Amino acid sequence: MKLVLLSGGSGKRLWPLSNDSRSKQFLRVLEDENKNLESMVQRVWNQISKVGLASSTVIATGKSQEDMIKSQLNNQAGLIIEPCRRDTFPAIALAASYVYSMQNTDLDEVIAILPVDPYVDDQFFARVQDLEEVVQNSNSQLALIGVTPTYPSSKYGYIVPTSEATSNEYFRVSCFTEKPSEKQAASLIKEGALWNCGVFAFKLGYVISILKEKGLPTKYEELLKQYEVLPKISFDYEVVEKTQDIVVLPYDGYWKDLGTWNTLTEEMATSQIGKGVISEDSKNVHLINELDIPVTVLGASNLVVAASPDGILVSDKEASPRIKELVGEFDNRPMYEERRWGWYRVLDYTKLAENKEVLTKRIGVQAGKNLSYQLHDYRDEVWTIIKGEGEFILNDQLKLVKSGDVLQVKSGEKHAIKAITDLEIIEVQTGSQLIEEDIVRLYMNWEEIQENVLGVKKA
């Protein structure tokens, strides 16, 4: 069996820590077994590794999340990069074509689709493994996992099974109900309905046959070229609702959607991350502070206080899901991003007269990592090294740099830097278009740069 994890979304309900580049699955606010902070995607990857599925797992994601996944998972995961955001049907279609044509997977192989960020016990992934046998034995077109509900919720979709279970524990699916009222949900639960947790499996041949029926390419590289014109539609609407033969496998263990601040803070092992103080008379308060200034909560209760370079949130926990309604009005660029080489934080952004802009960043490059050999057409840069040592290349010339050095890069000049020790840089950009798209990358890894720029051959 092969697994495809779907990683997307902008996570607006967890603003200001989440943004268009750093979705909720990348927030390091959970604790692993060694008391180290970890993100949802790191937690899920570790759980998948425990059941021996990591080597057969790929992650389908967009360009904006590629660097962050590589950084957080240490380049362990195979990635399928969507050239633009569409929806879950195009994403799954692209993944199926990749597994089929690039990995030469047999059409009878079972493919399981999972969101990248469920908060579950380890046994959940053992249940995912059971889907392979269910698909093979039931001769169904789709097999789903349904979570046994713990209360009547209006937030989730429900899978309504037929009344009789098979000898293998799975049920035939009667129908689906999407986000009913709490009263309807209570009635559905009495009928044996299960929460739809977005996990399902099929034989690869089923989705490949759907692509053929729609006149879409089954080869990955050809489908990639047409991706931008594929319809923006979910897999549920395009496939699941039109599929007649579906079964569901119940799971009665722990499952939770950590999509809002009030649900996320319930699973945090600590009430405070970052600088600040919570007074003793402040009850049920969580403080998450990514800024370098302290935040104090005094004599207030039932709050989530979250601060990042993107903004500051002070909210009653029960009201926190409403943040999505408000942040849609904000049209700011992401002020903090993680990259494959480290991270950067925007310190200041100013628009001047005559179409000039100034952007100041603090950049951290991890020891052994490097920025690509690149150039810019519309901006000049000044780098001040404030920490560490590195190797810097400017227009094919290499030199060592250290704390206190100031480096100037004019528009059109080729440049790269590699951290010997952890590096921190203050970068000041000036120009007419201070956007990430104004990067022409020539070579990505340091070995390529050494060989093609400096003429250093591999040993």
N, C-alpha and C positions, 0 to 999 in steps of 0.2 A: 504494500500500500504506500502511496505517496501523499504527502500533506502539502497543501497550499495555504499559507497564512495571508490574509488580506489586511494590508496596512494602509489606511487612508485617513481622511477627515482632518479637520482643523481644530477640533476640541474647544469650541468657543465657550462651552459650559465651565471650563476650567481656566478661563482668563483670570489673571494676566500671565500665569505661567505657560499656558498653551497659546500658540499662535498659528499662523498659516504654515510655518516651517516645523514647529515643535508641537505635535499633537499630544493628546493626553497619554498615549502609550509610552512616551519617552520621558515623562516626568519622574525623576528619581526621588520618590517620596515613600516608597515601601521599604521594608527591611528584609534582607535575606537571612538564612539560618546563622550567619556569622555576624549579624547585627550591622551589616553594611547596607547603605542605601542602594536601592535598585529600582529600575523602572518596570512597568508592566510587561514590556516586550522582553526585557532581560529575565523576568520571572517565568514567563511562558516558555522562553527558549530553554531555560534550565529544566523545566518540567518535561518538555519534549525530549531533551537529552537523556533524562532519567529512564524513560521507557524505550530508549533506543531508536527514536524516530528522526533525530536531527539530521542524519546523513541523507534521508529521503525527503527532506522538507525544503521548500522554496518559499520566499516571501514576495508577493506581488505588491508593488508600491509605486509611488510617483517619484519624479526626479527630485522634488524638494525634500524627500525623506531619505534619499539614498545615502548621503553622507552620515546622517545620524544613525541609521541602522548599522552601517559598517563600523562606526565608532563604538556603539554600545554593545555590539555582538562580536567585536574584534574580527571582523571579516569572516566569521564562521558560516554565515548563511548565504545560500545561493539566492540571487535576486532576479526578479523579472521587473524591468522598469517600464512603467506605462509612460508614453511620451506626453500625455495630458490627462487631466481628470475626466472620466466619463461616468461610470457607475459600476455596480458589481457584475452585471452581465458582461460588458466588454472586458473587465478585469479577469473574470474567470475564463472567458473565451480565449484571451491571450495566454493565460497560464496553461490551459489545456493544449493549445497549439504548440507551446514551448515544450511541454512534457512529451507530446506526441512526436514532433518533428526534430527537436534538438536533442532530446534524451532517448529517442527511439523506443518509447514505452509501448508495450503491447496494449491493444484496444480493450482487452479484458482486465487490465490492471485497475484496481479501485483507487480513486482519487478522493481524498477528504478535504473539504474546504472549512477553514476556521477563521474567525476574527483573530487578530493578533493580540488582543488585550482582555481575554476573559479572566476574572479573578476566581479561581477554582482550586480544589484540592488536587493532589497528584493523581488520585484515582479517576478523575475526569478523563485523563488522557489514556488510561487503560480502557475506559469506555469507548473512546474514540477508536482505539484499535479494534474493538468488537465490531465496529461498522463494516470492516472488511468481510467478515464472515456473514454478517446480515445481508449485505449486498449480494454476495455469491449465492447464499442459500435461499433467499426470498424471491430471487428473479425479479426484484422490483427495479424500477428505473432510478429512483432516489431513495436514500435512507437518511433519516434525520435523527438528531438527538433532541429529546424533549426533557426539560428540567421539571421535576416534581415541584409545584408551587408551594411556597410556605405561607403566602397570604394573597388575597385578591388584589392584584395590582392592575392599574390602568395604563402602566408604562410599557408593558410588554405585549407581544403578539402571542396567541395561543394556538397550539396544535390540538385538534379534537380527534382522538382516535376512535376506531370502532370499539364495540364493547368487549369483543373477545380477543384475548392475547393468543399468540401462537405458542407452540411448545418451546420456541427459542427466545421468548420474552418480548419480542417486538410486536407492535400493533400495526394494522393497516390504518392509514390516515383517512378520516371521514371528511374533514374540512379544516379551514384555517379561520381564525377570527383575529383581526388586527386591532390592538389597543382598545378593548371594550371599556365600558364604565365599570366601576368597582362592583356594582350590583350584578352586572352581566358576568364579570369575572368570577364572582362567587358561585354563580350558577354553573358556569363552565367547569370550574374545579370539581363540583359535585358530580359532573359527568365524566370526570377523569382527564380533563384537559391538562396539557403540559405547556410550560413556557417555551417559546421558540428562542433558542439561544444562538441561532445563526450557524449551526454546525450541520453539515450534510455531506453525503458521499454518493458517488455514482461510478459506474464503469466508464473509463475514458471514452470508449466508443460511443456512449450516449451523447455526450456534448459534441464530439467530433461529427456525429451524424446531424446534430442540430445546425452546426456551422455549414455543412454541405447543403442542407435544406434551404438555408437562407442565402446561399450563393456566396458565402464568405470563405476566404482562404483557410485551409487547415495547416498550412506551413507558417511557422512563427514569423519569419522575416517578411513574408508577404502580408500577413495580417497586421504587422507592425506599421507598414506603410499606409494602410487604410484606417488605422486606429482613430484618427481625428474625426472621421466621418461616421463612425459607429454611433448608433443611437444611445443617448443617455438614459439608460433604463436599468432597473435592478434585476438581478437574477430571479428574485421571487416573482416579479411581474412577468418577465419574459419567458421563464422556464417552469418554475415550480407550480404556478397557478394553471399552467397548461398541461401538466403531467398528470396522468391518470393513476399510475401505479406507484404509490409512495407508502413507505413504512416508517415508523418512528420507534426509536430505542429509548426507553425511559432512563433517566439518571436521577437518583435521589440523594446525591451528595451536595456539597456546598457549591453554590454558583452565585456570582454577583456581578452586576454591571457597575463599574466604578466611573460612571460618566458625569457625575456632578460632585461638587465640593462636599455636600453633606454625606454622600455615600463613600467617597474616597477617604475622608477623614475618619470614618468609622473603622477603616482597616489600617490606618497608620499606627505604627508601634510607638511613636513619640508625638507629643503635642506641639513640639517646637523644632523647626529646622531653620538655622540661620541666626543672625544677631538679633537680640531683643530680650524682653522680659515680659512674663505673664504673671500678674499679681496673684497671690494666694486666694483672694476672694473672687477671682475670675474663674468661673466654672464652665466646663465643656467648651473650651476655647482652643483652636488650633492656629498657630502662627507659622507661616512658611515665608521666609524672607530671603530673597536672592540678592538683595542690595548690600552695599558695604556700610550702610548706616543702620543703627539700631532702631527697632520698632517696639514700643511699649504698649501693652494692653493693661488697663488699670480699672478695676471695679466693673467690668463688663462680662457678660456670660452668653453662652450659646452662639458664639461667633466663629467665623473663619476670617482670618486676616492674611492676605496673600500679597506679597510685593515682589515685583520683578522690574527689569528695565522697560517692560511694556506698559506698566501701570500699577496701581494699588487698588485692591479690593477689600472692603470692610463690609461683611454681610452677615445677617442672621442666617444660621445654617439652613433652616427650613426654606428660606427665601432664595438661597443661592442658585437653584436651577434657573431662576429668571434672568441670570446674567446674560444668557444668550440673546435675549430680546434687546438688550441695551448695547452690547459690544458691536452689533451689526452697524451701528452708527459711526464706529471708529474706523478710520481708513489709514492707519499708520503702518509703516513698514515694520516687520519683526525686528525687535531691538536686541534679541539674544538668539543665537543659533549654535547648535553643535555641528561640527564637521568631522570628516574622517581623520583629520589631523589635530583636532582640538576644539576650540570654541572661539566665538567673538561676541563682544558686547558693544552696542552703540552707546557712546558717551554723550554725543551732541550732534545735532543736525540743523543746519542753518541755510536758508535761501537768501542770497545776496542779490544786488541789482545786476542788470545785464546778463540774466540767465546763468548766474554763477551759483554753485552750491558748495558747502563745506560739510564734510562728514568726518567725525572723529570716532575711532574704534579702539577698544582694548582687545588685543588678540592674544590667545594662548595657544602655543604649538607644543604638543607633547614630545618628549625626548624620543629621537629616532624617526619622527614623522616629518613630513615636508609639505609645503605649498607647491602647487604645480608650477612648471616653467610657463609663464604667461605674459601677456601684454594687454594694455588697455588703450582704447582709441580716444576716449573723451575725458580722461582725468589724469592728473599728476598725483603722486603720493610721496609723503615724507614719513619714514619709519624711525621711531626712536626706540632702541632696545632698552628695556627697563629691567630685564631679568634674564639670566642665562647666557649661553653661548651657542653659536650656530655657524653654518656655512651659507654664504650668500653669493648668488650668481647674478651679475648684471651684464647684459649684452655679451654673454659667453665668457665672462671673466669671473673667476672664483676668488673669494677672500673670506677669512675668518672674521666673525663679528662677535661682540660681547656687550654687556650692560654698559650704557653710556654712549654707544655709537649712534650716529644719526645717518640715515641712508636716504638718498633722494632718487626717486624713480619718475622720469618724465613719461608723458603719453607716448606710446609706441615702443618704449624700451622693454626688452625681454628680461624677466627677473624671476627668481625663485629663492626659497630659503629652507634649510633643513635644521632642525633643532638637535644639537649635540646633547645639551641638557634642556630641561623644560624652559621654554622661551616665553617671554611676554613682551609685547610690542604695542606702543601707542602709534596708531596709523592715522594720519590726517590726509583725507582725500579732498582735492579741489578740482572742479570741472563743471561741465554742463549736464552730464548724465551720470549720476552716482548710483548706478544700478548693478546688480549682480550679473546681468546679461552683458555688460561691457567687460567681459573677460574672454580673451582668446587663449585657450589652453593649448600649448604646444606638446608638452610631455607631462605625464602625471606622476610616475614614481621616480625616485632618485636614481635608480639604476639606469633607467631610460635617459634621464637627463645627463648623467655622467658619460654614458656611451655616445649619445648623439650630439651633445653640446661640448663636452670637455674631451671627448675622444678616449675616455677611460674604458677599456674592455673588461668584461667580467673575468674573474680569475678562473 
